[in-house]
Amino acid sequence: MSHECAHCELVPATKRCTGCGNAWYCSTQCQRKSWPIHIFKCNPRKPINTAYYLARAALQDRLPEDPQTCEDYGFTKVFTGGDKAKLLGLYIGLLHYCHIEAQTLHKWRTSGTIVEEIKKTYTKIPVHKRGGYYPWFLEHQYVLDGSQPAEDPAAVAIKRAWVMTGGSSTASVATITAQIAELPEEVQACHHLYMMLSAQYHPSPNTALWITFGFCAGADEWEERGVSAQYQQLIARCSFEEFCAAYAASGLSALFRAHGFPIESAFVEDALSMSPRGNKSVWDLKQFVVQDEYRAVNSVLVDYGFAFCRTDVERKELKDIYRRFFERRGADPLALHRAAISGKLYEYVGGILSLKPRKKYEGMFKNPYPLASI
């Protein structure tokens, strides 16, 4: 039986992970490159340190979501999406182009030498090949050395968004925050989105806005940035009141069309079709599986087999399977949802990921569908 490489997806893969026995690789190089992701699915003997969470995010070209990782590696010290992207780019350069191991990065941080080591690493690279991330870091060392920036970027973004939505430019952050807290929930959500967009970033999977504004439908970080760019175009054309009214009435897709920016993705269109009052459970499933610490809602537990798993080991394996599904190029969440409500999850997912033995996985993918006719 031939196996697919867990990193590059080539066949055949002949090297098997000795830690868990579940992953196959075509080369030692692929195994090393895959380790920052596979360590979370393997059987590590020690707690996984935050450098691996960072390395996994860098490998996927996504901002880290784990709160402690964001704290340890400076992401909580920068607020704008552009600055967060530059900090991520700095680490991508270290980990994947300079070939610094995650464990080495962890030692730098815990020994208090990370700033100096980053400088040593990048100064070995010819100036014309360093790119823009290292010069940015030299001007923003406060993210790692414990000092403070000249001004609070969070306050800047809050004030900027407040003015964009029609508020006074002289209002204090405290006044703005208090006034937003008194607004209807839908309007508060729109304010938060405007604040994110004004800071050049967008909702992440650990927020409800990731689903209600359709970012969950992006296949990866790049597609999510594309959705963000469309919102940037839209809010430049419509009033804040118009935007809020469309959001509350599940009419954002129509608003995009009305202003000449029709949504081309059927997945984004679907995610917005019932928002903010509802959504297909497949989007909740995706939010559940792309994060390590996130509780599944009841619809996910029932619709996608978790409620019928016999052990925690089975539930963990099922979550990993769905994660693999969403990470696969060309994944179709709507087809997965149709398979769920027709009671054919194993046939669909098992056919894509080659899950065997059938008897084992059929039980894990069990759900109460299709429902009997009344």
C-alpha positions in Angstrom: 0.0 0.0 0.0 1.4 3.4 -1.0 1.3 6.4 1.3 1.1 10.1 0.6 3.7 12.5 2.1 2.2 14.5 4.9 4.1 17.6 3.8 4.3 17.7 0.0 1.5 15.2 -0.7 3.7 13.2 -3.1 3.4 9.4 -3.5 5.0 7.2 -2.5 6.1 8.2 1.0 8.3 5.5 2.6 9.5 7.2 5.9 7.1 6.7 8.8 6.9 8.9 11.9 8.3 6.8 14.8 6.5 8.9 17.4 3.0 8.2 16.4 3.2 5.9 13.4 0.4 7.8 11.6 2.3 10.1 9.3 4.4 9.2 6.3 7.0 11.3 4.5 8.9 11.0 1.2 12.2 12.4 2.7 13.9 13.5 5.9 13.7 17.1 4.6 9.9 16.9 4.3 9.7 15.4 7.8 11.7 18.2 9.3 9.7 20.9 7.5 6.4 19.3 8.6 7.4 18.9 12.3 6.1 22.3 13.5 2.7 21.1 12.4 2.9 17.4 13.0 4.2 17.8 16.6 0.6 18.8 17.5 -0.8 15.6 16.1 2.1 13.3 17.3 2.9 12.1 20.8 5.3 14.7 22.3 6.9 13.6 25.6 7.0 17.2 26.9 4.6 20.1 26.8 4.8 21.9 23.4 6.5 25.3 23.9 5.2 28.4 22.2 8.0 28.5 19.6 6.3 25.6 17.9 3.0 27.4 17.8 4.8 30.3 16.2 6.6 28.0 13.7 3.3 26.3 12.7 1.8 29.7 12.1 4.8 30.8 10.1 4.7 27.6 8.0 1.0 28.3 7.2 1.7 32.0 6.6 -0.9 32.9 9.3 -0.7 35.1 12.3 -0.5 33.0 15.5 -3.7 32.7 17.4 -2.5 31.1 20.7 -2.6 33.9 23.3 0.6 32.9 25.0 2.5 32.7 21.7 1.3 36.2 20.8 2.6 37.4 24.2 5.9 35.6 24.0 6.8 36.7 20.5 5.7 40.3 20.5 2.3 40.2 18.6 0.5 41.8 21.5 2.8 44.8 21.3 1.8 45.7 17.7 -1.8 46.6 16.7 -2.0 47.2 13.0 -2.4 44.4 10.6 0.5 45.7 8.6 2.8 45.6 11.6 1.7 42.2 12.6 2.4 40.9 9.1 5.9 42.4 9.2 6.6 40.7 12.5 5.3 37.4 11.1 7.5 38.0 8.0 10.5 38.5 10.3 9.9 35.1 11.9 9.2 33.4 8.6 12.7 34.6 7.5 14.3 33.2 10.6 12.5 29.9 10.6 12.2 29.0 7.0 14.9 30.9 5.1 17.6 31.1 7.8 16.7 27.6 8.9 16.6 28.5 12.6 14.9 25.6 14.6 11.8 26.4 16.7 13.7 25.0 19.8 16.5 27.4 19.1 14.1 30.3 18.9 12.7 29.1 22.2 16.1 29.2 23.9 16.8 32.7 22.6 13.6 33.9 24.1 13.9 32.2 27.5 17.5 33.3 27.8 16.7 36.9 27.1 18.9 37.1 24.0 16.3 37.0 21.2 16.9 40.6 20.0 20.6 40.1 19.8 20.4 36.7 18.1 17.9 38.0 15.5 20.4 40.8 14.7 23.3 38.4 14.5 21.3 36.1 12.1 20.1 38.9 9.8 23.4 40.7 9.6 24.9 37.6 8.1 22.6 38.1 5.1 23.8 40.5 2.4 22.0 43.9 2.9 20.2 43.6 -0.5 18.8 40.2 0.4 17.4 41.1 3.8 14.0 42.4 2.6 11.9 44.9 4.5 11.1 43.0 7.6 14.4 43.3 9.3 14.6 47.1 8.9 11.1 47.3 10.3 12.3 45.3 13.3 15.2 47.6 14.0 12.6 50.4 14.4 10.2 48.3 16.5 12.5 46.5 18.9 10.1 47.4 21.7 8.0 44.3 20.6 10.7 42.1 22.2 12.9 44.1 24.4 10.3 45.3 26.9 10.3 49.0 26.0 7.2 50.9 25.0 6.4 52.5 21.6 6.1 56.3 21.3 2.3 56.1 20.9 -0.3 53.4 21.6 -1.2 52.0 18.2 -4.5 50.5 19.6 -5.6 54.0 20.6 -4.7 55.3 17.2 -6.8 52.7 15.5 -9.8 53.2 17.8 -9.8 56.9 17.1 -9.3 56.5 13.4 -12.3 54.0 13.1 -14.4 56.3 15.3 -13.9 59.2 12.9 -14.6 56.8 9.9 -18.0 56.0 11.4 -18.9 59.6 11.9 -17.7 60.2 15.4 -15.8 63.3 16.8 -12.1 63.5 16.1 -11.6 65.0 19.6 -13.2 62.2 21.6 -11.0 60.3 24.0 -10.5 56.5 23.8 -12.5 56.1 27.0 -15.4 58.1 25.7 -15.4 56.2 22.4 -15.3 52.8 24.1 -18.1 53.8 26.5 -20.3 55.0 23.7 -19.8 52.0 21.5 -20.7 49.7 24.5 -24.2 51.3 24.6 -25.0 50.6 21.0 -26.9 47.5 19.6 -24.9 44.4 19.3 -24.9 44.4 15.5 -23.6 48.0 15.4 -20.9 47.2 17.9 -19.8 44.4 15.6 -19.6 46.8 12.7 -17.6 49.2 14.8 -15.1 46.4 15.7 -14.7 45.5 12.0 -14.1 49.1 11.0 -11.5 49.3 13.7 -9.7 46.2 12.4 -9.9 47.4 8.8 -8.5 50.8 9.7 -5.6 49.0 11.3 -5.0 46.9 8.2 -6.0 43.6 9.7 -9.2 41.4 9.9 -11.0 39.1 12.4 -9.2 35.9 13.4 -10.8 32.5 14.0 -10.9 33.1 17.8 -13.6 35.8 17.3 -17.2 35.5 16.4 -16.7 38.1 13.7 -14.6 35.6 11.7 -17.8 33.8 10.9 -20.4 36.7 10.8 -18.4 38.7 8.3 -17.5 35.7 6.1 -13.8 35.4 6.8 -14.3 31.8 7.7 -14.9 31.1 4.0 -11.3 31.9 3.0 -9.3 28.8 2.3 -6.2 30.4 3.9 -4.8 33.6 5.2 -4.3 35.0 1.6 -8.0 34.5 0.8 -9.0 36.1 4.1 -6.9 39.1 3.1 -8.7 39.2 -0.1 -12.0 39.4 1.7 -10.6 42.1 3.9 -9.6 44.0 0.7 -13.1 43.8 -0.6 -14.4 45.3 2.7 -11.9 48.1 2.4 -13.3 49.0 -1.0 -16.9 48.7 0.3 -16.5 51.0 3.3 -14.9 53.6 1.2 -18.1 53.8 -0.9 -20.9 53.3 1.6 -21.9 55.1 4.8 -21.5 53.5 8.1 -25.3 53.6 8.7 -25.8 51.8 5.3 -23.3 49.2 6.3 -24.8 48.5 9.7 -28.3 48.3 8.2 -27.2 45.7 5.6 -25.3 43.7 8.2 -28.3 43.5 10.6 -30.6 42.5 7.7 -28.3 39.7 6.3 -27.8 42.0 3.3 -24.0 42.5 3.0 -23.8 40.5 -0.2 -26.4 42.7 -1.8 -24.6 45.8 -0.5 -21.4 44.6 -2.2 -23.2 44.2 -5.5 -25.0 47.5 -5.2 -21.6 49.3 -4.9 -20.0 47.4 -7.8 -18.0 44.8 -5.8 -19.9 41.5 -6.2 -18.7 38.6 -4.1 -17.3 36.0 -6.4 -16.7 33.2 -3.8 -19.8 31.0 -3.3 -18.3 30.1 0.2 -18.2 33.8 1.3 -21.7 34.3 -0.2 -23.0 31.4 1.9 -21.3 32.5 5.1 -23.0 35.9 4.8 -26.4 34.7 3.7 -27.8 34.3 7.2 -25.4 36.4 9.1 -25.4 37.6 11.8 -28.3 35.5 13.1 -27.2 32.1 11.9 -24.9 30.1 9.7 -24.4 26.5 8.5 -22.8 24.4 11.1 -19.9 23.6 8.7 -18.5 27.1 9.5 -18.7 26.4 13.2 -16.9 23.1 12.5 -14.1 24.9 10.7 -13.7 27.4 13.5 -13.5 24.5 16.0 -10.9 22.5 14.2 -8.5 25.3 13.1 -7.9 26.3 16.8 -6.4 24.2 19.6 -8.4 25.7 22.4 -12.0 26.2 21.3 -15.2 24.5 22.5 -17.5 23.0 19.8 -21.1 24.2 19.7 -23.8 21.5 19.9 -24.6 21.6 16.2 -21.0 20.7 15.5 -21.0 17.8 18.0 -24.2 16.3 16.5 -23.8 17.1 12.8 -20.2 16.0 12.4 -19.9 12.8 14.6 -18.3 14.1 17.8 -21.3 13.3 19.9 -21.2 9.7 18.7 -17.5 9.0 19.3 -16.9 6.5 22.1 -13.7 8.0 23.5 -11.7 11.2 23.8 -9.0 9.6 21.6 -11.6 9.1 18.8 -12.8 12.7 19.2 -9.3 14.0 18.9 -8.6 11.9 15.8 -11.9 13.1 14.2 -10.9 16.7 14.9 -7.5 16.1 13.2 -9.3 14.5 10.2 -11.5 17.5 9.7 -8.5 19.8 10.1 -6.7 17.9 7.3 -9.8 18.2 5.2 -9.9 22.0 5.6 -6.2 22.4 5.0 -6.4 20.4 1.8 -6.2 22.4 -1.5 -9.7 22.6 -3.1 -11.6 21.7 0.1 -15.3 22.3 -0.4 -17.0 23.1 3.0 -20.5 23.3 1.4 -20.1 19.8 0.0 -19.0 18.6 3.4 -22.2 20.2 4.9 -24.4 18.4 2.3 -22.7 15.1 3.2 -23.5 15.7 6.8 -27.2 16.4 6.4 -27.5 13.5 4.1 -25.8 11.1 6.5 -22.9 10.4 4.2 -20.0 11.9 6.0 -17.8 8.8 5.8 -18.4 8.3 2.1 -17.5 11.9 1.4 -14.6 12.5 3.8 -13.3 9.0 3.6 -13.3 9.1 -0.2 -11.1 12.2 -0.1 -8.7 11.3 2.6 -8.7 7.5 2.1 -9.8 6.6 5.6 -9.5 2.9 6.4 -10.5 0.5 7.9 -14.1 1.4 7.0 -15.7 -0.1 10.1 -13.7 2.1 12.4 -14.3 5.4 10.7 -17.9 4.8 9.8 -18.7 4.7 13.5 -16.7 8.0 14.1 -18.6 9.8 11.4 -22.0 8.7 12.5 -24.8 11.4 12.9 -28.6 11.4 13.1 -29.1 12.2 9.4 -30.9 12.0 7.2 -33.9 12.9 9.3 -37.0 10.8 8.9 -39.8 12.4 6.9 -42.7 13.7 9.1 
